[in-house]
Amino acid sequence: MSSVIEDDVLEEEDDFQMPRSKRDDDEMDITPMIDITFLLLIFFVVCSKMDPTQMGKIPEAQNGIAVSAKESAVVFIEPAGKDKVVLKRIDGTEFSTDEETQTTELIEYITEELKTTRGEEKNHVMIMGDGEIAVGEVTRVQKIIGDAFEDINSTYIAVKEL
């Protein structure tokens, strides 16, 4: 009799299965979509060209706001041969060609320009560039100004049309 009971217990154990939880029809497995997304991301990162020296041209403005040079500290950027530029003050004098010295001179010049007010406080800078200047040069000057003067409201960029 004990063997009959043991056989019944063993049969019951074999027949017992955990009930499977049924997935709702509304749920969707997004794992394959995530896999595809990462594969596409890897593909585009590997295939793209990351060349910081490759610069585009400054696009032509469709519209803009009128900004007075009297209310701004003005810096001129002019071409000086192949891939070189000259930075000039509003009076026409040039900044140094050495980048470190140029940065120091630029900060000093803008500081003095912002202090010389005629009734109204100057609180923005205008960068006036030639149409042939690479965007990278304008961005470099704008970054110098942005890093040195956190309290400046705006930096405007003007492009001289040919």
Phi and psi in radians as a Rosetta constraint file:
Dihedral C 1 N 2 CA 2 C 2 CIRCULARHARMONIC -1.120 0.35
Dihedral N 2 CA 2 C 2 N 3 CIRCULARHARMONIC -0.542 0.35
Dihedral C 2 N 3 CA 3 C 3 CIRCULARHARMONIC -1.239 0.35
Dihedral N 3 CA 3 C 3 N 4 CIRCULARHARMONIC -0.556 0.35
Dihedral C 3 N 4 CA 4 C 4 CIRCULARHARMONIC -1.181 0.35
Dihedral N 4 CA 4 C 4 N 5 CIRCULARHARMONIC -0.684 0.35
Dihedral C 4 N 5 CA 5 C 5 CIRCULARHARMONIC -1.186 0.35
Dihedral N 5 CA 5 C 5 N 6 CIRCULARHARMONIC -0.738 0.35
Dihedral C 5 N 6 CA 6 C 6 CIRCULARHARMONIC -1.127 0.35
Dihedral N 6 CA 6 C 6 N 7 CIRCULARHARMONIC -0.672 0.35
Dihedral C 6 N 7 CA 7 C 7 CIRCULARHARMONIC -1.126 0.35
Dihedral N 7 CA 7 C 7 N 8 CIRCULARHARMONIC -0.706 0.35
Dihedral C 7 N 8 CA 8 C 8 CIRCULARHARMONIC -1.106 0.35
Dihedral N 8 CA 8 C 8 N 9 CIRCULARHARMONIC -0.720 0.35
Dihedral C 8 N 9 CA 9 C 9 CIRCULARHARMONIC -1.140 0.35
Dihedral N 9 CA 9 C 9 N 10 CIRCULARHARMONIC -0.746 0.35
Dihedral C 9 N 10 CA 10 C 10 CIRCULARHARMONIC -1.142 0.35
Dihedral N 10 CA 10 C 10 N 11 CIRCULARHARMONIC -0.687 0.35
Dihedral C 10 N 11 CA 11 C 11 CIRCULARHARMONIC -1.151 0.35
Dihedral N 11 CA 11 C 11 N 12 CIRCULARHARMONIC -0.674 0.35
Dihedral C 11 N 12 CA 12 C 12 CIRCULARHARMONIC -1.156 0.35
Dihedral N 12 CA 12 C 12 N 13 CIRCULARHARMONIC -0.658 0.35
Dihedral C 12 N 13 CA 13 C 13 CIRCULARHARMONIC -1.179 0.35
Dihedral N 13 CA 13 C 13 N 14 CIRCULARHARMONIC -0.656 0.35
Dihedral C 13 N 14 CA 14 C 14 CIRCULARHARMONIC -1.199 0.35
Dihedral N 14 CA 14 C 14 N 15 CIRCULARHARMONIC -0.618 0.35
Dihedral C 14 N 15 CA 15 C 15 CIRCULARHARMONIC -1.340 0.35
Dihedral N 15 CA 15 C 15 N 16 CIRCULARHARMONIC -0.332 0.35
Dihedral C 15 N 16 CA 16 C 16 CIRCULARHARMONIC -1.354 0.35
Dihedral N 16 CA 16 C 16 N 17 CIRCULARHARMONIC 2.195 0.35
Dihedral C 16 N 17 CA 17 C 17 CIRCULARHARMONIC -2.308 0.35
Dihedral N 17 CA 17 C 17 N 18 CIRCULARHARMONIC 2.564 0.35
Dihedral C 17 N 18 CA 18 C 18 CIRCULARHARMONIC -1.212 0.35
Dihedral N 18 CA 18 C 18 N 19 CIRCULARHARMONIC 2.344 0.35
Dihedral C 18 N 19 CA 19 C 19 CIRCULARHARMONIC -1.207 0.35
Dihedral N 19 CA 19 C 19 N 20 CIRCULARHARMONIC 2.344 0.35
Dihedral C 19 N 20 CA 20 C 20 CIRCULARHARMONIC -1.402 0.35
Dihedral N 20 CA 20 C 20 N 21 CIRCULARHARMONIC 2.418 0.35
Dihedral C 20 N 21 CA 21 C 21 CIRCULARHARMONIC -1.383 0.35
Dihedral N 21 CA 21 C 21 N 22 CIRCULARHARMONIC 2.276 0.35
Dihedral C 21 N 22 CA 22 C 22 CIRCULARHARMONIC -1.499 0.35
Dihedral N 22 CA 22 C 22 N 23 CIRCULARHARMONIC 2.370 0.35
Dihedral C 22 N 23 CA 23 C 23 CIRCULARHARMONIC -1.451 0.35
Dihedral N 23 CA 23 C 23 N 24 CIRCULARHARMONIC 2.408 0.35
Dihedral C 23 N 24 CA 24 C 24 CIRCULARHARMONIC -1.145 0.35
Dihedral N 24 CA 24 C 24 N 25 CIRCULARHARMONIC 2.589 0.35
Dihedral C 24 N 25 CA 25 C 25 CIRCULARHARMONIC -1.194 0.35
Dihedral N 25 CA 25 C 25 N 26 CIRCULARHARMONIC -0.368 0.35
Dihedral C 25 N 26 CA 26 C 26 CIRCULARHARMONIC -1.313 0.35
Dihedral N 26 CA 26 C 26 N 27 CIRCULARHARMONIC -0.450 0.35
Dihedral C 26 N 27 CA 27 C 27 CIRCULARHARMONIC -1.349 0.35
Dihedral N 27 CA 27 C 27 N 28 CIRCULARHARMONIC 2.541 0.35
Dihedral C 27 N 28 CA 28 C 28 CIRCULARHARMONIC -2.260 0.35
Dihedral N 28 CA 28 C 28 N 29 CIRCULARHARMONIC 2.385 0.35
Dihedral C 28 N 29 CA 29 C 29 CIRCULARHARMONIC -1.408 0.35
Dihedral N 29 CA 29 C 29 N 30 CIRCULARHARMONIC 1.982 0.35
Dihedral C 29 N 30 CA 30 C 30 CIRCULARHARMONIC -1.704 0.35
Dihedral N 30 CA 30 C 30 N 31 CIRCULARHARMONIC 0.092 0.35
Dihedral C 30 N 31 CA 31 C 31 CIRCULARHARMONIC -0.978 0.35
Dihedral N 31 CA 31 C 31 N 32 CIRCULARHARMONIC -0.803 0.35
Dihedral C 31 N 32 CA 32 C 32 CIRCULARHARMONIC -1.087 0.35
Dihedral N 32 CA 32 C 32 N 33 CIRCULARHARMONIC -0.616 0.35
Dihedral C 32 N 33 CA 33 C 33 CIRCULARHARMONIC -1.171 0.35
Dihedral N 33 CA 33 C 33 N 34 CIRCULARHARMONIC -0.670 0.35
Dihedral C 33 N 34 CA 34 C 34 CIRCULARHARMONIC -1.134 0.35
Dihedral N 34 CA 34 C 34 N 35 CIRCULARHARMONIC -0.719 0.35
Dihedral C 34 N 35 CA 35 C 35 CIRCULARHARMONIC -1.043 0.35
Dihedral N 35 CA 35 C 35 N 36 CIRCULARHARMONIC -0.806 0.35
Dihedral C 35 N 36 CA 36 C 36 CIRCULARHARMONIC -1.088 0.35
Dihedral N 36 CA 36 C 36 N 37 CIRCULARHARMONIC -0.719 0.35
Dihedral C 36 N 37 CA 37 C 37 CIRCULARHARMONIC -1.054 0.35
Dihedral N 37 CA 37 C 37 N 38 CIRCULARHARMONIC -0.806 0.35
Dihedral C 37 N 38 CA 38 C 38 CIRCULARHARMONIC -1.172 0.35
Dihedral N 38 CA 38 C 38 N 39 CIRCULARHARMONIC -0.636 0.35
Dihedral C 38 N 39 CA 39 C 39 CIRCULARHARMONIC -1.100 0.35
Dihedral N 39 CA 39 C 39 N 40 CIRCULARHARMONIC -0.744 0.35
Dihedral C 39 N 40 CA 40 C 40 CIRCULARHARMONIC -1.134 0.35
Dihedral N 40 CA 40 C 40 N 41 CIRCULARHARMONIC -0.725 0.35
Dihedral C 40 N 41 CA 41 C 41 CIRCULARHARMONIC -1.046 0.35
Dihedral N 41 CA 41 C 41 N 42 CIRCULARHARMONIC -0.820 0.35
Dihedral C 41 N 42 CA 42 C 42 CIRCULARHARMONIC -1.088 0.35
Dihedral N 42 CA 42 C 42 N 43 CIRCULARHARMONIC -0.727 0.35
Dihedral C 42 N 43 CA 43 C 43 CIRCULARHARMONIC -1.041 0.35
Dihedral N 43 CA 43 C 43 N 44 CIRCULARHARMONIC -0.843 0.35
Dihedral C 43 N 44 CA 44 C 44 CIRCULARHARMONIC -1.209 0.35
Dihedral N 44 CA 44 C 44 N 45 CIRCULARHARMONIC -0.595 0.35
Dihedral C 44 N 45 CA 45 C 45 CIRCULARHARMONIC -1.167 0.35
Dihedral N 45 CA 45 C 45 N 46 CIRCULARHARMONIC -0.739 0.35
Dihedral C 45 N 46 CA 46 C 46 CIRCULARHARMONIC -1.226 0.35
Dihedral N 46 CA 46 C 46 N 47 CIRCULARHARMONIC -0.651 0.35
Dihedral C 46 N 47 CA 47 C 47 CIRCULARHARMONIC -1.502 0.35
Dihedral N 47 CA 47 C 47 N 48 CIRCULARHARMONIC -0.274 0.35
Dihedral C 47 N 48 CA 48 C 48 CIRCULARHARMONIC -1.408 0.35
Dihedral N 48 CA 48 C 48 N 49 CIRCULARHARMONIC 2.722 0.35
Dihedral C 48 N 49 CA 49 C 49 CIRCULARHARMONIC -1.781 0.35
Dihedral N 49 CA 49 C 49 N 50 CIRCULARHARMONIC 2.110 0.35
Dihedral C 49 N 50 CA 50 C 50 CIRCULARHARMONIC -1.864 0.35
Dihedral N 50 CA 50 C 50 N 51 CIRCULARHARMONIC 1.406 0.35
Dihedral C 50 N 51 CA 51 C 51 CIRCULARHARMONIC -1.991 0.35
Dihedral N 51 CA 51 C 51 N 52 CIRCULARHARMONIC 1.789 0.35
Dihedral C 51 N 52 CA 52 C 52 CIRCULARHARMONIC -1.216 0.35
Dihedral N 52 CA 52 C 52 N 53 CIRCULARHARMONIC -0.300 0.35
Dihedral C 52 N 53 CA 53 C 53 CIRCULARHARMONIC -1.399 0.35
Dihedral N 53 CA 53 C 53 N 54 CIRCULARHARMONIC -0.289 0.35
Dihedral C 53 N 54 CA 54 C 54 CIRCULARHARMONIC -1.381 0.35
Dihedral N 54 CA 54 C 54 N 55 CIRCULARHARMONIC 1.979 0.35
Dihedral C 54 N 55 CA 55 C 55 CIRCULARHARMONIC -2.105 0.35
Dihedral N 55 CA 55 C 55 N 56 CIRCULARHARMONIC 2.561 0.35
Dihedral C 55 N 56 CA 56 C 56 CIRCULARHARMONIC -1.663 0.35
Dihedral N 56 CA 56 C 56 N 57 CIRCULARHARMONIC 3.112 0.35
Dihedral C 56 N 57 CA 57 C 57 CIRCULARHARMONIC -1.557 0.35
Dihedral N 57 CA 57 C 57 N 58 CIRCULARHARMONIC 2.689 0.35
Dihedral C 57 N 58 CA 58 C 58 CIRCULARHARMONIC -1.223 0.35
Dihedral N 58 CA 58 C 58 N 59 CIRCULARHARMONIC 2.222 0.35
Dihedral C 58 N 59 CA 59 C 59 CIRCULARHARMONIC -1.220 0.35
Dihedral N 59 CA 59 C 59 N 60 CIRCULARHARMONIC 2.680 0.35
Dihedral C 59 N 60 CA 60 C 60 CIRCULARHARMONIC -1.326 0.35
Dihedral N 60 CA 60 C 60 N 61 CIRCULARHARMONIC 2.328 0.35
Dihedral C 60 N 61 CA 61 C 61 CIRCULARHARMONIC -1.341 0.35
Dihedral N 61 CA 61 C 61 N 62 CIRCULARHARMONIC 2.409 0.35
Dihedral C 61 N 62 CA 62 C 62 CIRCULARHARMONIC -1.521 0.35
Dihedral N 62 CA 62 C 62 N 63 CIRCULARHARMONIC -0.640 0.35
Dihedral C 62 N 63 CA 63 C 63 CIRCULARHARMONIC -2.719 0.35
Dihedral N 63 CA 63 C 63 N 64 CIRCULARHARMONIC 2.995 0.35
Dihedral C 63 N 64 CA 64 C 64 CIRCULARHARMONIC -3.027 0.35
Dihedral N 64 CA 64 C 64 N 65 CIRCULARHARMONIC -3.122 0.35
Dihedral C 64 N 65 CA 65 C 65 CIRCULARHARMONIC -1.834 0.35
Dihedral N 65 CA 65 C 65 N 66 CIRCULARHARMONIC 2.556 0.35
Dihedral C 65 N 66 CA 66 C 66 CIRCULARHARMONIC -1.385 0.35
Dihedral N 66 CA 66 C 66 N 67 CIRCULARHARMONIC 2.173 0.35
Dihedral C 66 N 67 CA 67 C 67 CIRCULARHARMONIC -2.148 0.35
Dihedral N 67 CA 67 C 67 N 68 CIRCULARHARMONIC 2.263 0.35
Dihedral C 67 N 68 CA 68 C 68 CIRCULARHARMONIC -1.426 0.35
Dihedral N 68 CA 68 C 68 N 69 CIRCULARHARMONIC 2.362 0.35
Dihedral C 68 N 69 CA 69 C 69 CIRCULARHARMONIC -1.217 0.35
Dihedral N 69 CA 69 C 69 N 70 CIRCULARHARMONIC -0.381 0.35
Dihedral C 69 N 70 CA 70 C 70 CIRCULARHARMONIC -1.224 0.35
Dihedral N 70 CA 70 C 70 N 71 CIRCULARHARMONIC -0.434 0.35
Dihedral C 70 N 71 CA 71 C 71 CIRCULARHARMONIC -1.725 0.35
Dihedral N 71 CA 71 C 71 N 72 CIRCULARHARMONIC 0.188 0.35
Dihedral C 71 N 72 CA 72 C 72 CIRCULARHARMONIC -2.322 0.35
Dihedral N 72 CA 72 C 72 N 73 CIRCULARHARMONIC 2.734 0.35
Dihedral C 72 N 73 CA 73 C 73 CIRCULARHARMONIC -1.520 0.35
Dihedral N 73 CA 73 C 73 N 74 CIRCULARHARMONIC 2.131 0.35
Dihedral C 73 N 74 CA 74 C 74 CIRCULARHARMONIC -1.882 0.35
Dihedral N 74 CA 74 C 74 N 75 CIRCULARHARMONIC 2.314 0.35
Dihedral C 74 N 75 CA 75 C 75 CIRCULARHARMONIC -2.189 0.35
Dihedral N 75 CA 75 C 75 N 76 CIRCULARHARMONIC 2.262 0.35
Dihedral C 75 N 76 CA 76 C 76 CIRCULARHARMONIC -1.757 0.35
Dihedral N 76 CA 76 C 76 N 77 CIRCULARHARMONIC 2.418 0.35
Dihedral C 76 N 77 CA 77 C 77 CIRCULARHARMONIC -2.110 0.35
Dihedral N 77 CA 77 C 77 N 78 CIRCULARHARMONIC 2.093 0.35
Dihedral C 77 N 78 CA 78 C 78 CIRCULARHARMONIC -2.178 0.35
Dihedral N 78 CA 78 C 78 N 79 CIRCULARHARMONIC 2.598 0.35
Dihedral C 78 N 79 CA 79 C 79 CIRCULARHARMONIC -1.236 0.35
Dihedral N 79 CA 79 C 79 N 80 CIRCULARHARMONIC 2.544 0.35
Dihedral C 79 N 80 CA 80 C 80 CIRCULARHARMONIC -2.409 0.35
Dihedral N 80 CA 80 C 80 N 81 CIRCULARHARMONIC 1.021 0.35
Dihedral C 80 N 81 CA 81 C 81 CIRCULARHARMONIC 1.711 0.35
Dihedral N 81 CA 81 C 81 N 82 CIRCULARHARMONIC -2.907 0.35
Dihedral C 81 N 82 CA 82 C 82 CIRCULARHARMONIC -1.252 0.35
Dihedral N 82 CA 82 C 82 N 83 CIRCULARHARMONIC 2.108 0.35
Dihedral C 82 N 83 CA 83 C 83 CIRCULARHARMONIC 0.978 0.35
Dihedral N 83 CA 83 C 83 N 84 CIRCULARHARMONIC 0.378 0.35
Dihedral C 83 N 84 CA 84 C 84 CIRCULARHARMONIC -2.153 0.35
Dihedral N 84 CA 84 C 84 N 85 CIRCULARHARMONIC 2.590 0.35
Dihedral C 84 N 85 CA 85 C 85 CIRCULARHARMONIC -2.312 0.35
Dihedral N 85 CA 85 C 85 N 86 CIRCULARHARMONIC 2.816 0.35
Dihedral C 85 N 86 CA 86 C 86 CIRCULARHARMONIC -2.121 0.35
Dihedral N 86 CA 86 C 86 N 87 CIRCULARHARMONIC 2.261 0.35
Dihedral C 86 N 87 CA 87 C 87 CIRCULARHARMONIC -1.692 0.35
Dihedral N 87 CA 87 C 87 N 88 CIRCULARHARMONIC 2.341 0.35
Dihedral C 87 N 88 CA 88 C 88 CIRCULARHARMONIC -2.236 0.35
Dihedral N 88 CA 88 C 88 N 89 CIRCULARHARMONIC 2.642 0.35
Dihedral C 88 N 89 CA 89 C 89 CIRCULARHARMONIC -1.412 0.35
Dihedral N 89 CA 89 C 89 N 90 CIRCULARHARMONIC 3.073 0.35
Dihedral C 89 N 90 CA 90 C 90 CIRCULARHARMONIC -1.180 0.35
Dihedral N 90 CA 90 C 90 N 91 CIRCULARHARMONIC -0.457 0.35
Dihedral C 90 N 91 CA 91 C 91 CIRCULARHARMONIC -1.474 0.35
Dihedral N 91 CA 91 C 91 N 92 CIRCULARHARMONIC -0.033 0.35
Dihedral C 91 N 92 CA 92 C 92 CIRCULARHARMONIC 1.718 0.35
Dihedral N 92 CA 92 C 92 N 93 CIRCULARHARMONIC -0.156 0.35
Dihedral C 92 N 93 CA 93 C 93 CIRCULARHARMONIC -1.301 0.35
Dihedral N 93 CA 93 C 93 N 94 CIRCULARHARMONIC 2.517 0.35
Dihedral C 93 N 94 CA 94 C 94 CIRCULARHARMONIC -1.558 0.35
Dihedral N 94 CA 94 C 94 N 95 CIRCULARHARMONIC 2.612 0.35
Dihedral C 94 N 95 CA 95 C 95 CIRCULARHARMONIC -1.433 0.35
Dihedral N 95 CA 95 C 95 N 96 CIRCULARHARMONIC 2.904 0.35
Dihedral C 95 N 96 CA 96 C 96 CIRCULARHARMONIC -1.092 0.35
Dihedral N 96 CA 96 C 96 N 97 CIRCULARHARMONIC 2.703 0.35
Dihedral C 96 N 97 CA 97 C 97 CIRCULARHARMONIC -1.498 0.35
Dihedral N 97 CA 97 C 97 N 98 CIRCULARHARMONIC -0.330 0.35
Dihedral C 97 N 98 CA 98 C 98 CIRCULARHARMONIC -1.272 0.35
Dihedral N 98 CA 98 C 98 N 99 CIRCULARHARMONIC 2.253 0.35
Dihedral C 98 N 99 CA 99 C 99 CIRCULARHARMONIC -1.101 0.35
Dihedral N 99 CA 99 C 99 N 100 CIRCULARHARMONIC -0.713 0.35
Dihedral C 99 N 100 CA 100 C 100 CIRCULARHARMONIC -1.164 0.35
Dihedral N 100 CA 100 C 100 N 101 CIRCULARHARMONIC -0.802 0.35
Dihedral C 100 N 101 CA 101 C 101 CIRCULARHARMONIC -1.139 0.35
Dihedral N 101 CA 101 C 101 N 102 CIRCULARHARMONIC -0.684 0.35
Dihedral C 101 N 102 CA 102 C 102 CIRCULARHARMONIC -1.082 0.35
Dihedral N 102 CA 102 C 102 N 103 CIRCULARHARMONIC -0.716 0.35
Dihedral C 102 N 103 CA 103 C 103 CIRCULARHARMONIC -1.073 0.35
Dihedral N 103 CA 103 C 103 N 104 CIRCULARHARMONIC -0.811 0.35
Dihedral C 103 N 104 CA 104 C 104 CIRCULARHARMONIC -1.092 0.35
Dihedral N 104 CA 104 C 104 N 105 CIRCULARHARMONIC -0.814 0.35
Dihedral C 104 N 105 CA 105 C 105 CIRCULARHARMONIC -1.100 0.35
Dihedral N 105 CA 105 C 105 N 106 CIRCULARHARMONIC -0.689 0.35
Dihedral C 105 N 106 CA 106 C 106 CIRCULARHARMONIC -1.112 0.35
Dihedral N 106 CA 106 C 106 N 107 CIRCULARHARMONIC -0.774 0.35
Dihedral C 106 N 107 CA 107 C 107 CIRCULARHARMONIC -1.116 0.35
Dihedral N 107 CA 107 C 107 N 108 CIRCULARHARMONIC -0.760 0.35
Dihedral C 107 N 108 CA 108 C 108 CIRCULARHARMONIC -1.104 0.35
Dihedral N 108 CA 108 C 108 N 109 CIRCULARHARMONIC -0.748 0.35
Dihedral C 108 N 109 CA 109 C 109 CIRCULARHARMONIC -1.091 0.35
Dihedral N 109 CA 109 C 109 N 110 CIRCULARHARMONIC -0.829 0.35
Dihedral C 109 N 110 CA 110 C 110 CIRCULARHARMONIC -1.168 0.35
Dihedral N 110 CA 110 C 110 N 111 CIRCULARHARMONIC -0.655 0.35
Dihedral C 110 N 111 CA 111 C 111 CIRCULARHARMONIC -1.034 0.35
Dihedral N 111 CA 111 C 111 N 112 CIRCULARHARMONIC -0.799 0.35
Dihedral C 111 N 112 CA 112 C 112 CIRCULARHARMONIC -1.155 0.35
Dihedral N 112 CA 112 C 112 N 113 CIRCULARHARMONIC -0.714 0.35
Dihedral C 112 N 113 CA 113 C 113 CIRCULARHARMONIC -1.116 0.35
Dihedral N 113 CA 113 C 113 N 114 CIRCULARHARMONIC -0.677 0.35
Dihedral C 113 N 114 CA 114 C 114 CIRCULARHARMONIC -1.223 0.35
Dihedral N 114 CA 114 C 114 N 115 CIRCULARHARMONIC -0.442 0.35
Dihedral C 114 N 115 CA 115 C 115 CIRCULARHARMONIC -1.374 0.35
Dihedral N 115 CA 115 C 115 N 116 CIRCULARHARMONIC -0.570 0.35
Dihedral C 115 N 116 CA 116 C 116 CIRCULARHARMONIC -1.404 0.35
Dihedral N 116 CA 116 C 116 N 117 CIRCULARHARMONIC 1.663 0.35
Dihedral C 116 N 117 CA 117 C 117 CIRCULARHARMONIC -1.959 0.35
Dihedral N 117 CA 117 C 117 N 118 CIRCULARHARMONIC 2.646 0.35
Dihedral C 117 N 118 CA 118 C 118 CIRCULARHARMONIC -2.148 0.35
Dihedral N 118 CA 118 C 118 N 119 CIRCULARHARMONIC 1.375 0.35
Dihedral C 118 N 119 CA 119 C 119 CIRCULARHARMONIC 1.616 0.35
Dihedral N 119 CA 119 C 119 N 120 CIRCULARHARMONIC -0.857 0.35
Dihedral C 119 N 120 CA 120 C 120 CIRCULARHARMONIC -1.963 0.35
Dihedral N 120 CA 120 C 120 N 121 CIRCULARHARMONIC 2.600 0.35
Dihedral C 120 N 121 CA 121 C 121 CIRCULARHARMONIC -1.425 0.35
Dihedral N 121 CA 121 C 121 N 122 CIRCULARHARMONIC 2.300 0.35
Dihedral C 121 N 122 CA 122 C 122 CIRCULARHARMONIC -1.369 0.35
Dihedral N 122 CA 122 C 122 N 123 CIRCULARHARMONIC 2.239 0.35
Dihedral C 122 N 123 CA 123 C 123 CIRCULARHARMONIC -2.364 0.35
Dihedral N 123 CA 123 C 123 N 124 CIRCULARHARMONIC 0.304 0.35
Dihedral C 123 N 124 CA 124 C 124 CIRCULARHARMONIC -2.586 0.35
Dihedral N 124 CA 124 C 124 N 125 CIRCULARHARMONIC 2.869 0.35
Dihedral C 124 N 125 CA 125 C 125 CIRCULARHARMONIC -2.075 0.35
Dihedral N 125 CA 125 C 125 N 126 CIRCULARHARMONIC 2.480 0.35
Dihedral C 125 N 126 CA 126 C 126 CIRCULARHARMONIC -2.022 0.35
Dihedral N 126 CA 126 C 126 N 127 CIRCULARHARMONIC 2.178 0.35
Dihedral C 126 N 127 CA 127 C 127 CIRCULARHARMONIC -1.817 0.35
Dihedral N 127 CA 127 C 127 N 128 CIRCULARHARMONIC 2.042 0.35
Dihedral C 127 N 128 CA 128 C 128 CIRCULARHARMONIC -1.876 0.35
Dihedral N 128 CA 128 C 128 N 129 CIRCULARHARMONIC 1.990 0.35
Dihedral C 128 N 129 CA 129 C 129 CIRCULARHARMONIC -2.070 0.35
Dihedral N 129 CA 129 C 129 N 130 CIRCULARHARMONIC 2.736 0.35
Dihedral C 129 N 130 CA 130 C 130 CIRCULARHARMONIC -1.332 0.35
Dihedral N 130 CA 130 C 130 N 131 CIRCULARHARMONIC 2.709 0.35
Dihedral C 130 N 131 CA 131 C 131 CIRCULARHARMONIC -1.157 0.35
Dihedral N 131 CA 131 C 131 N 132 CIRCULARHARMONIC -0.324 0.35
Dihedral C 131 N 132 CA 132 C 132 CIRCULARHARMONIC -1.616 0.35
Dihedral N 132 CA 132 C 132 N 133 CIRCULARHARMONIC 0.000 0.35
Dihedral C 132 N 133 CA 133 C 133 CIRCULARHARMONIC -1.323 0.35
Dihedral N 133 CA 133 C 133 N 134 CIRCULARHARMONIC 2.426 0.35
Dihedral C 133 N 134 CA 134 C 134 CIRCULARHARMONIC -1.207 0.35
Dihedral N 134 CA 134 C 134 N 135 CIRCULARHARMONIC 2.536 0.35
Dihedral C 134 N 135 CA 135 C 135 CIRCULARHARMONIC -1.036 0.35
Dihedral N 135 CA 135 C 135 N 136 CIRCULARHARMONIC -0.594 0.35
Dihedral C 135 N 136 CA 136 C 136 CIRCULARHARMONIC -1.044 0.35
Dihedral N 136 CA 136 C 136 N 137 CIRCULARHARMONIC -0.629 0.35
Dihedral C 136 N 137 CA 137 C 137 CIRCULARHARMONIC -1.201 0.35
Dihedral N 137 CA 137 C 137 N 138 CIRCULARHARMONIC -0.736 0.35
Dihedral C 137 N 138 CA 138 C 138 CIRCULARHARMONIC -1.142 0.35
Dihedral N 138 CA 138 C 138 N 139 CIRCULARHARMONIC -0.717 0.35
Dihedral C 138 N 139 CA 139 C 139 CIRCULARHARMONIC -1.130 0.35
Dihedral N 139 CA 139 C 139 N 140 CIRCULARHARMONIC -0.662 0.35
Dihedral C 139 N 140 CA 140 C 140 CIRCULARHARMONIC -1.079 0.35
Dihedral N 140 CA 140 C 140 N 141 CIRCULARHARMONIC -0.804 0.35
Dihedral C 140 N 141 CA 141 C 141 CIRCULARHARMONIC -1.151 0.35
Dihedral N 141 CA 141 C 141 N 142 CIRCULARHARMONIC -0.722 0.35
Dihedral C 141 N 142 CA 142 C 142 CIRCULARHARMONIC -1.110 0.35
Dihedral N 142 CA 142 C 142 N 143 CIRCULARHARMONIC -0.649 0.35
Dihedral C 142 N 143 CA 143 C 143 CIRCULARHARMONIC -1.174 0.35
Dihedral N 143 CA 143 C 143 N 144 CIRCULARHARMONIC -0.707 0.35
Dihedral C 143 N 144 CA 144 C 144 CIRCULARHARMONIC -1.037 0.35
Dihedral N 144 CA 144 C 144 N 145 CIRCULARHARMONIC -0.802 0.35
Dihedral C 144 N 145 CA 145 C 145 CIRCULARHARMONIC -1.150 0.35
Dihedral N 145 CA 145 C 145 N 146 CIRCULARHARMONIC -0.783 0.35
Dihedral C 145 N 146 CA 146 C 146 CIRCULARHARMONIC -1.109 0.35
Dihedral N 146 CA 146 C 146 N 147 CIRCULARHARMONIC -0.656 0.35
Dihedral C 146 N 147 CA 147 C 147 CIRCULARHARMONIC -1.257 0.35
Dihedral N 147 CA 147 C 147 N 148 CIRCULARHARMONIC -0.610 0.35
Dihedral C 147 N 148 CA 148 C 148 CIRCULARHARMONIC -1.465 0.35
Dihedral N 148 CA 148 C 148 N 149 CIRCULARHARMONIC -0.558 0.35
Dihedral C 148 N 149 CA 149 C 149 CIRCULARHARMONIC -2.163 0.35
Dihedral N 149 CA 149 C 149 N 150 CIRCULARHARMONIC 1.582 0.35
Dihedral C 149 N 150 CA 150 C 150 CIRCULARHARMONIC -1.327 0.35
Dihedral N 150 CA 150 C 150 N 151 CIRCULARHARMONIC -0.373 0.35
Dihedral C 150 N 151 CA 151 C 151 CIRCULARHARMONIC -1.560 0.35
Dihedral N 151 CA 151 C 151 N 152 CIRCULARHARMONIC 0.003 0.35
Dihedral C 151 N 152 CA 152 C 152 CIRCULARHARMONIC -1.272 0.35
Dihedral N 152 CA 152 C 152 N 153 CIRCULARHARMONIC 2.305 0.35
Dihedral C 152 N 153 CA 153 C 153 CIRCULARHARMONIC -1.194 0.35
Dihedral N 153 CA 153 C 153 N 154 CIRCULARHARMONIC -0.819 0.35
Dihedral C 153 N 154 CA 154 C 154 CIRCULARHARMONIC -2.578 0.35
Dihedral N 154 CA 154 C 154 N 155 CIRCULARHARMONIC 2.625 0.35
Dihedral C 154 N 155 CA 155 C 155 CIRCULARHARMONIC -2.094 0.35
Dihedral N 155 CA 155 C 155 N 156 CIRCULARHARMONIC 2.056 0.35
Dihedral C 155 N 156 CA 156 C 156 CIRCULARHARMONIC -1.753 0.35
Dihedral N 156 CA 156 C 156 N 157 CIRCULARHARMONIC 2.539 0.35
Dihedral C 156 N 157 CA 157 C 157 CIRCULARHARMONIC -2.072 0.35
Dihedral N 157 CA 157 C 157 N 158 CIRCULARHARMONIC 2.179 0.35
Dihedral C 157 N 158 CA 158 C 158 CIRCULARHARMONIC -2.021 0.35
Dihedral N 158 CA 158 C 158 N 159 CIRCULARHARMONIC 2.450 0.35
Dihedral C 158 N 159 CA 159 C 159 CIRCULARHARMONIC -2.043 0.35
Dihedral N 159 CA 159 C 159 N 160 CIRCULARHARMONIC 2.192 0.35
Dihedral C 159 N 160 CA 160 C 160 CIRCULARHARMONIC -1.359 0.35
Dihedral N 160 CA 160 C 160 N 161 CIRCULARHARMONIC 2.135 0.35
Dihedral C 160 N 161 CA 161 C 161 CIRCULARHARMONIC -1.402 0.35
Dihedral N 161 CA 161 C 161 N 162 CIRCULARHARMONIC 2.558 0.35
